[in-house]
Amino acid sequence: MTKAAGRVVDWLDSRQAARIIQVVAVVALVLSVWFGIQQYQLTKCQASYAEASNASQRARADAAEVDRKAQDALFKAVADNPRTAVPAIREYNDARAEADKQRAANPIPPAPSTKCG
């Protein structure tokens, strides 16, 4: 063994090297726990966003279905009997207003990038 290698081995066997390794191990442990907590919080936040987004999209899809059915009824009424167009248009407008209220009551939640970190 060379003289330099002998000094390195001696230093690695010293208390100072052991203390440095212990400090590095403790820091690594603390960092891994901290990152684990951060990951857990991010996952929980994103799951919450997914639930809110799913509920909003479901309600908005239901409102779109109301729109489609009202429009179909309007077209059918006008095609079958043009004289019934005015009441059919009023019914369509009422259905659209209800669908708009449902959409307004179920806004799309803000993106997770704005609240999840």
N, C-alpha and C positions, 0 to 999 in steps of 0.2 A: 504494500500500500504506500502511496506517495505521502509526502509530508502534508500537502494541502488536503488530501482526502482524509488523513488522520485527524486534522483539525476540524473538518466538517463533521466527522463521526463523533468526535469528542463534544462538539457544540450540540449536536443532536441529542446526545446523552445527558446534557446539562439540564439543570432546573429551569433556566431561562427558556430554553426551547420547549420544555414541557408546559410551562405557563403560557407561552404564546399559542401553542396548539390548543390548550384548554380554552383560552379566550376566543380563539377563532371558532372552536366547536360551539361554545355558548352563543356567540353572535349568530352563527349559522342556524342554531336551534331557534333563537328568538325570531330571526327573519323568516324562517319557514313557518312558524306559528302565525306571525303577523300576516304573511301572504296567504296562508290558509284561511284566516278570518276574513281578509279582504275578498277572497274568491267566494267564500260562503255568502257574504253580504251582496256581492254582485249577482250571484246566481239567484238569490232570494228576490232581489230587485227585478231582475229580468223575468223571473217567473210571475211576479206580481203584474208586470207590464203585459205579459202574454195573456194572463187571465183578463185584465181590463180590456185589452185590445180585442180579444175573442168575444167578450160580451158586447162590446160596442159594434163590432162587425156583424154579429148575429142580429142585433136590433136594427142596424142600418139595412141589412139584407131583407129583413121583414118589411121595413118601410118601402124598400124598392119593389117588393112583391105587391104591396098595396097599390103603389103607383102603376105597376104593369096591369094589374087587374082592373083598376079604374080606367086606364086608357083603353084597354080591350073593350070594356063595357061601353065606353063613349063611342068608339069606332063602330061597334055592333049596332048601337042605337041609331047612329047617323046613317049607317048603311041600310038598316032595316026600314027606318021611317025617318026621313030628314026632318019631319015636323017635331020629333022628340029631341032635337038637337039641343035646344036651350036648357031643358031640365037635365039632360045628360051632361052638358058642360058644367052646370052647377054642381051636380053630384061629383064630377071629376075634380073640380076645384076644391070641394070639401074634402075629398079623399086625399088630394095632394097636400092640403093644409095639415091634415092629421099626420100624414107621413113626414112632413117637414118638422112638425112638433116632435115626433119620435126621433128623428135624426138629431134635432137640436138637444134633446134630452140625453142623447147617447153620443157625445162627441168622441172623436178618435183621440185617445190619450197621447200626451206628448211623447216624443221618441225617448227610449231609454237612455240615450246618450245625454239627455238634458237632466236626468234625475238619478241615474245609476252610476255616476262617477265620472 
